[in-house]
């Protein structure tokens, strides 16, 4: 299991060791024929060194959960920005109090000036969300929203803000792209990366991604534009990936699988999206990747 920190670490504080394997790109360059997506996904499963081995009922780290956007309101307390090196965080387990922090430690000084634009007591209380709400619900021009106005001010000083943009023109172009994204989701619905034609299971980290706290709370990590738009449109569910789970939550999963629905004031609801895989006892074991399986590269193996 891991303790708190920016990179996956053991309880002793040592960085989790990774065996150097050739990448899919390296393999593709060496082979005379294209590698099928099913084989690529099987390889990704073999290559991922998750931290679930000590648990009886490990989750699938590549699974995409369907989540009500309203359930994602709090922020992860891991070091900010928590979305760097998402692939390395996939399938990690951490102890410590990172899930209870009101303020996350800022490890990259470039983000210090813009931290308060994105963070607040809750996602819908942030300057970012309220600015999108003012624009899309109330018709306020982008330049007159607090978020964009602050980004434009930072750009005048040559400082990075939204997506690390440093020019007014680039920021206004970004506004137009968010308008287009909002209209696309409003008119055509919200689609997962796989539904958009991305066959790689690694693209789970390109969904809205969360961490899971000790009590099961879903803590926002990345994908703020899509999460904000889904909240504004009142969508009932969106695809979500999970990066880091608290060690106590992993113990809760095992207890739920072993004993059934838990009781008590602090017990997670039975419809928790990270417990749904435990309802089918055939999935209470490791998923072994095999090249001749489905597009996700796995079959259940007991």
N, C-alpha and C positions, 0 to 999 in steps of 0.2 A: 504494500500500500504506500501512499505518498503523503508527505506532509505538505504544509503550505509553501508557496513559492511560485516563481514564474515558470520554471521548467519541472517536468515530472521528477520527483525525488523519492527516495526511500525514507523510512523513519529515521535512519541515521543521518539524513541530509545529503546522501550521495546521489548524484544524478543517475537516473535510470539508464542502464547500459543498453545500447542498441547494437545488434549485429548488423554489420554492413552487408546489405544485399544489393545486387544490381537493381536499378530502377526498371520500371516497365519500358521507359524510353530506351534504356541501354539494351534491354533484351530485344526490343523491336528492331533496333539497328543491326543486331547480329543475326536476325532470322530472315530467311528469304520470303516469308509470307506474313501477312498481317496477323496479329494475335487477336483472336475473338474476344469480345467483351466478357464472356463468361470465364475465360481463362484468366484474363486480367483481374477480374474481381476475386477469383479464387486465390490468385497470387497475393492480392492486397490483404486478404484474410490471413494468409500464412505469414506475411511480413509484419503485420501489426503485433506489437508486443504489449498487449493490454495488461492490466493489473487485477484481473478477475480470478486468478488461479486459486486463491484461498477461499473462494466462495462456492457454495453448493449450487447456486442458481444464477450463474452469470448472465447479464444482459448481452444482447447482440450490440456491439459498439457501433455498427453501421446502420442500425435500425432507424427508421424515420417514424416518429410518433405523431399522431394527430392530436393537436392541442388547441383548446379554446384560447384565443389570444388574450382574453381577460384574465387568464390564470398566470400570465407572465407580466408581473408588475414590479417586482423588486429586482435589484441589480446584484450581480455577483460581487463579492468583496475581494476577489483575487486581484493581484497586482495589475494596475491599469497601464496600457490597454490590455484587456484579458484575451483579445482575439488574435494576437500575434501567435504564429506557429500553431494554428488550430489542429493541424493533422497530428502534431506531437502530443496534443492534449487529449486526443480521442482515446477513450477507454482507460482513463486514469482515475485513481481513487486517492483522495487526500483527507487527512485528518486536520485538526486545528480549528481555529475560529474564523477562517476566511469567509464562511457562509453567514456570519453574524455581524460583519463589519458594516457600519453606516458609511464609512469613507474608505475607499480603496487606496493603498499606497501607489503613488505615481512613480513608475520606474523609468519612464521616458520623458525627459524635461520638455520635449517638443509638444507634449500634450497638456502641460500644466495650465497654459493660458486658456485652453478650450474645454477643460474638464467640466467646468460648471455648466457648459452649454448642454451637455448630454446627461449629467447626473443630477438626481434630486432624491427626495424620500421615496418617490415612486416614478415609474416610467411615464405615466400620464401627467405627472407634475413637472416634468423636465421642460426647459426652455425649448428644446428641440421639438418635443411632441406638441406643446401648446402652440408653437409657431405653425406647424403643419395643420393643426386644428383650426387656427385662425384663417389660414389661407384657403383650405378646402371647404370648411363648414361656413365661414363668415365672409369669404371673398376678399380677404385682405391681400393686397399686393405683396409679393415675396419680399421686396425691399423694405416694406414697412413692418415685417414680422421681427420680433426681437432676435431670433436666431440668425436670420440672414443679415440683418442690420449689423450685428456684432461681427459676423464673418467678413462683411465688406469693410468694416473698420480695421480689422486685423490685416486684411489684404492691403489697405492703404499704407500700413507700416511694413509690408513685406513679410508678415508673419503667417504661418499656415493655420488653416481652420478646417473647414468642411472637406473631408477627404484629402487633407493636407494641401488644399488649393491655396494659391497665394496671389491670384489676380481676380479683379472684379468680374471680368468677362467670363472667366472659368466658373466662378460661383454662380453667375446668372445662367450659364449653360447647364450647370448642374440642376438648377431650379426647373428648367424646361424638361430635363430628363425625369425628374420626380413627378412633374405633371403628367408626362407620358406613362410612367409606371402606374400612377394612380388610375388613370383612365383605362389602361390595359387590364388591371385587376378588377376594376368596377364593371367593365363590359364583358370580359372573357373569363373571369374567375381567377382564383389563386391556384397555381400549379406547382408541384414539386419539381426539383431539378430533373428527376427521372422522367416525369411527364413532359418536360420541355425538351427531351431528347438527349439527356446526359446519362449514358449507361453506366458510368463508373460509380461504384458504391462509395468511393472517396468523396464524391460531391455532397455527401451528407453534411460536410462541414461548410458547404455553401448555402445550406438552408438557414433559416433563423435558428440560432444555436443557444442552448442554455446550459447552466450547471444545475445540479440538484443538491440542495442543502440537506442537512441531517434530518429535518422534519419533512422532507419531500417537496419543499417549496421550489418552484422553478425560478431560477435566477438568470436574468437576461445577460447574454454575452455579446451577441452580434446579430446583425440583420435588422437594425433599427428602422430603416425606411419601410421595409415590408411589414414589420410588426406594427408600426404606427398606422400605416394605411389599412391594415386588416382590422385594427381597433376602430378607426374612423368609419369604415364601411360596415362595421358590426358583423364581421364574418364569424361563423360558429366554430370553425376549426381551420388550422393551417398545419402544414408539415414542419416538424421541428426535429433537430438533431440534438444529442446530448454529448457534451465534452467531458466534464469532470463530475464525479459523484462523491459525496462525502462518505467517509468510511462508515458512519453510523447509519446512513441510508442504505448502504449495501447490506448491513446486518439486518435492517428492517425488511429488505427484499427477501432475504433468506428465511426470516421468521414468518413472513406472509406466505411464502411457498410451502413452508413446513406445517404451519398451524392454521392457515386460512386467514380470513379477514381479521385484522387486529381490532382491539377495543380500547377504550380510554379516550380522554379528552384530546390527547396528542396523536392519536392514531390517524394515519393517512386515509383519505377516502378510498373506497374500493374501486372507483373509476379513475384512480390516478394513472396518467399515461405511461408511467414507468413501472406499473404493476400489471399492465394488460398482458404481457408476454407470459406471466406466471399462471394465467387462468387455464392454459393448456399444458397438462403435465408432460406432454411429449416434447415440450421445449425447455424442460428443466435440466438441460445438459449442454455441453459444448456444441457449437456448430463447427463441423469439420468442412473446410473448403475442398471441393472437388471440381476438376475442370469440366466434367460433363453434367453439371447441374444447371439450375435455372440462372436467370440473368444476374441474380444477386450473388451467385457463386457459393451457395451452401445447400446442404441437406441436413435434417436433424439426425444426429448420431448418438446412440445411447450406449 
